[in-house]
Amino acid sequence: MRAMILAAGRGKRMRPLTDTKPKPLLKVGGKCLIEYHIQNLVAAGFTDIVINHAYLGEQIEATLGTGQQYGARLYYSPENTALETGGGIFNAIPLLENSPFLVVNGDVWCDYPFNQIAGSLTGLAHLILINNPEHNLKGDFHLEANKVYSEGTPRLTFSGIGVYHPDLFVNCTPGRFSLVPLLIKAMEMGKVTGEHYDGEWLDIGTPQRLEKLDQRLLA
């Protein structure tokens, strides 16, 4: 199974830090955000990793190269303009070998054990859900008996980590689109499973959150 790191976002909330550098290359604890994902994925056995990029994407390729220094093989999926999550994944499917694949958002930091996710897919998607953070107290989805639903309570937040089957995108066409409507349609068919993870997870969405994590890691 190949993995994909989503790294095409503009990072507007991180300005001015992202005026001259793409968000995945911002450093915390002495390493780029995206390097934590690469190293954790490789440690879990995911050595073929696809990275999409748009804004200042050439810096990502120049910094990470082929991935050899991490024990990985990196493949890049450039986008002239960011295609959002759904469009970005769909654009990269040829690099994902048209088989189930793992996706993780490039702007989160977590200690999720990726090695336990490989055999989790039984439908079209398997989502990792977390306790609702302060910036998303209403949550995103409802988890019941390992099935994920768009309605219902209590609600949990989607972590940005999931495993997807290419058939989730079977009727899609190239361009910019969101992943959420595809997931909701699959949920209505009972084809989305999930799990609740209560370990470390942070959405690095503001300079303040980045600085807080940096201080924590350096300490």
LINJOUR-V54889 format. One record per backbone hydrogen bond with DSSP energy under -0.5 kcal/mol. NH is the residue of the N-H (numbers start at 1). CO is the residue of the C=O. If there is no record, write none. Layout:
BEGIN
NH&CO  NH&CO
END
This chain:
BEGIN
2&100  3&48  4&102  5&50  6&4  6&104  7&5  7&52  14&11  15&12  17&14  19&16  25&22  26&23  28&31  31&28  33&26  34&24  35&32  36&32  36&33  37&33  38&34  39&35  40&36  41&37  42&38  43&39  44&40  45&42  46&41  47&45  49&47  49&73  50&3  51&75  52&5  53&77  55&8  57&54  59&56  60&56  61&57  62&58  63&59  64&60  65&61  67&64  70&67  71&67  71&68  72&67  73&47  74&66  74&72  75&49  77&51  79&53  86&177  87&83  87&177  88&84  89&85  90&86  91&87  92&88  92&89  93&89  93&90  95&92  96&92  96&93  97&94  98&93  99&96  101&164  102&2  103&162  104&4  105&160  106&6  108&105  109&202  111&200  114&112  116&113  117&114  120&117  124&191  125&191  126&163  127&193  128&161  129&127  129&195  130&157  136&133  137&134  139&136  140&156  141&156  142&149  144&147  147&144  148&192  149&142  156&141  157&130  159&128  162&103  163&126  164&101  165&124  168&165  169&166  170&167  172&169  177&83  177&175  182&179  183&179  184&180  185&181  186&182  187&183  188&184  189&185  190&187  191&186  193&125  194&146  195&127  197&129  197&195  198&196  202&109  204&107  204&202  205&203  207&13  210&206  211&207  212&208  213&209  214&210  215&211  216&212  217&213  218&214  219&215
END
